[in-house]
Every structure is written in C-alpha cells, then in structure tokens.
C-alpha cells in the first residue's frame, strides 16, 4: 500500500510542558488507523500536530511524500487533511448549511462545486438536510457531530482526522457515526481515528497504536491488539469486542 501519512520521532509540548515523545507511526492510503489510550495519553495532542494546530519541538510529519512539519494548518487543508475536533466545535450562530459552506472554503469561487458537495453531505446525513436552515447551536449533540463530520468532508480530504467522535453521544448515535466513518473510508478517504472507546476503535480500524503518558507502547493490527493483555486489561475489561464489531458493521 502507498504511505499517505508518516510521523517520525515527534516531540510535542505545550510551552515548556512536555506532552509526547518519539511518536512514530504511519497511515497508508485507504486505511483506518486508530490511536487509543486513556485521558492525557497524548492522543488529541498528536492529532493537533498532524492538523497543524501544534508545531512539534522535534521530529517530522510527511504527507503524500511532502514534509509538512512546519506547514500552516490552512495549507494542510489544501493538501487534503481535514480535522473533526473533539467537542464538534460547530459555529453555533450559523445555520447548518452555512457551516458546511465554510468547510468548502477552498472551493469558495466555484458555487456549483459547493452545492454538489452539500448535496453529497445531505445524502450522507439526511437529517442535516431537514435542519439546513436551523442554527447549528440548536441541533442535538448527534446532529452537531454529523455536521462537524460533514463540514470536514466538504474539503474532499485524502485524510480525515477524527478526535473522539463518540464523545457525549447516545449509544445508537455512536453506532450510526461509526457506520458512517466506515462508509467514508470505503468510498476512498483514509481515516486517523482518536477514540477513547477502545472497543469501537478496534472494531472499526485495521491497525492501531496504543499511547500511554505520551509514548506509543504497542502497535499492530487491531485483531492483534484486541488480544494484547495490556490493552485488554486497561481498555477492554472483561467484555469482548466482537459484539461491538457486529453492530458497527451492520
């Protein structure tokens, strides 16, 4: 497979406070790769570095063969990286349609293209079509997550970065969101998934990396990670992931 994203020896910090060290992983074209770990493990910090919201102290990030380590976030968007941040972060006083239009900023001079992309999002999330003229701040949590995901897809990314997409959502909505993530991937978009719900993450992704206190402590195919005693003890408990895998794939 063709390598889409690769990090090598990333060291990340907030000011003088170290957050992550020696973060090395890759995402191949067409893959879903997950980063799992407890709160504070460095998952979201790593995703912010990929999206360009946090510059590394050291190490490199390459995307489609290009060094993007110091590239601004808006340039990364143009290259094909889209981020769905933790907590959705929709623009509450803009309508659902206006939020989607902002996601297509790089196509702002092509109105027909923007309309066609909005139609694709509405086909993916029919509920958003019903709420198109409604302010985003009045949508339910699940609808806001759909909107954030749809907004990211408006830029037609090669790599979709998802930060805790299940956070604060009802179980039925979580199942719908993860089915949509798999559909997006099947249609050709690679996915880098940060998710505290290890069961859903490992049932959805093909490969994974386990972060603990800012370092990668395990990696491999998700089927292998499910059997890793460290992962089972810390993140899966006594329950198996097969039932989750069935629900997500339906």
N, C-alpha and C positions, 0 to 999 in steps of 0.2 A: 504493500500500500504506500501511497505518497504521503510524506510527512507534511502536515499542514502547519502545526504549531510546535515549537520546541523551546523549552527553557533550560538554561544550563547554569547551575550554581548561583541561583538568585539569593541575594541577601536583602531583606526588606525591613524597614524600620519606620516608626513614627517619631520624627525628631531624633532624639538620642536614645529612644527606647527600641531595642531590637524586637522584631516580630517573627521573622522567618529566616532560616539559614539553609544554604545548599539545596534549594528547591530545583530539582531537575526532573522534568517529565516531558512527555510529548503527546500530541493528538494527531492521529492520521486522518487523512481525508475520508469522510464518510463514517467516522466513529462517533460513539457516545462514550466519553471518558468522565469518570466521576472522581471528585475529591471529597473524602469523608473524614470525619473527626469530630471531637467534642467542641463545645463553645470555646473560643480562644485558641484553637489549634493552629489557626493561620489560613483557613480556607478562603474566607472572604478577602483577606489581605492579598493573597496570591491572585485572586480573580481581579482585584482592583489594579494590580500591577500589569496583568495581561491587557486590561482595557485602557490603560494609560492614566488612571487616576492616581497612581502612586509610582514614583520613579525608584528603581532599585538602587541600593548602595553599591552593589556589585552583581556580576553575572550578566547574562544576555537573554533576550527574547527574540526568536526568529519566527516570522510568519510568512508562509509561502516562499521561503528561501531568502527573505529580506530581514535584515537586522532592524527591529522596531523598538529597541530598548529605550531610546530617548525620544521616540516619536510622540507628538501630542495625541491626545485621545481622539480629536476630531479627524486626524489623518488616519488613525487606525480604523475608524468607522468607514472612511472612504475605501480603505483596503479590503474591508469585509469582516470586521469584528463588531459584534453587537452585544451589549450587556443589558440583561434584565436585573436590576439591582434588588437587593434584599428590601422587603417592605414596599415593593411596587413603584413608589415614587412617581405616580401619575401627576399631571398638572390639574389640581382639583377644580379650578375655576374655569377650565376649558372643557368643551364638550368632548365626548369620546372620539368623534370624527376629527376634531382639531388636534387631539393628542396623536392620533395616527398620522395626520399630515406632518406633524413635527418630526415623526420618525423617518419620514421620506425627505428630509431637508436636502439631501444631496441631489434629489430629483426635482427640486422646487421649481425649476424652469420648464418642466415637462408635465403639464397638468393632466394630460391623458394617461401618462405613466402612473402618476399618483392615484388617479381614480381607479385604474386597473389593480393597483396594489391594495387599495382599500377594499375593493370587491373580493380579492383573494382572502383578506383577513376576515371579512364578514362571512365568507363561505366556511372558513375555519371555525369561526365563533359566531353563529347566527344570533346569539343573544346580544352581541355588540351591535349588530345591525338594528335590532329593536331599540337599543339605547343610544343610537348615534348622535342624537341631539341633546342628550342628557349630560349635565356636568359630571365629570369623572369623579369628583368628590362625593357624589351622591350614590355611586354604584356600590354594590356589595363587595366584600373582600375578594370573592371568587371572580366577579366581573372585572375588578381592577387588575387582578393577576392576568386575566385574559387580555385586557387592554395593554398591559405592560409587555406581554409576550407578543401581541400583535404589533405594537409600536416598534419593537426591535426587528420584527420580520419585514417591516416596511423598507428597511435599508438593504434588503436582499443579501444578508450576510453569508459568508462562507463558514464562519464560526459563530455560533450562538452561545454566549456565556450566561449561565443561569445561577443566580445566587439565592439559595433557599426558596425555591418556588412553592414549596408546600407550607411555608410558614403561616400559621394562623388560619388555615383553611379547614373546612369540614372534610371528613374522610371521603365523601362522594365526590366533592370538587377536586380533591387531590388526585383521585383516580382519573378523572377527566383530564386534568392538566398533564399528568404523566403519559396518558394515551396520546395526547396532542404532541408532546415532546417526541415521542417515538414516530409519529406521523411526519413531523417536520424533518426528522433525521432520515426517514425512508425516502422523502422527497429530495434529499441531496444535501442537507445542511448538517455539518458536523456540530457536535454539542459538547461543551465543557460544563459539567454539572456539579455545583457545590450544593451539598444537601446533608442536613443533619439526620434526616430519616434514612438511616443506612439500608433498611430493608428495601425501600422503594428505589434508592440509588443503585444498589447492587442488582436489583431485578431489572432495571432499565438500561444500565450501561453495559458495554462489553468489557471494558478494562477499568481499573480503579487504582487510586493511590490513597493511602491512609496517612493523615497528618496527626502528629502529636507534639504539642508545645513547640510548634514552628518548624518541625522537621518531618520528612517523609520516613515512616518506619516500616512500611510494607507496600508492595505494589504487585500487580499481576492481573490476569483475567478475573472477572468478578466471580466466576464459578469457583476459582481457587481461593479468593479472599473470603467467600462465604464459609469455607472450611477452616480458615486460619483461626486458631484458638484465641489469639489476641483480639481479633475482630469479633468473633462470636461472643466472647465474654464481655467486651466493652460496649458493643453496639447492637448486637442481635439478641442478647439474652437467651432464653430457652426456646424462643419461637423460631421456627424455620422461616426462610424467605419464599418458599415455593408458593404458598398461598397468595402472597403479595404479587409474585411474578405472574400468576394466573390472572389476577384482577387487572393488572396493568396491561396485559397483552390482549384482553378481550376486545 
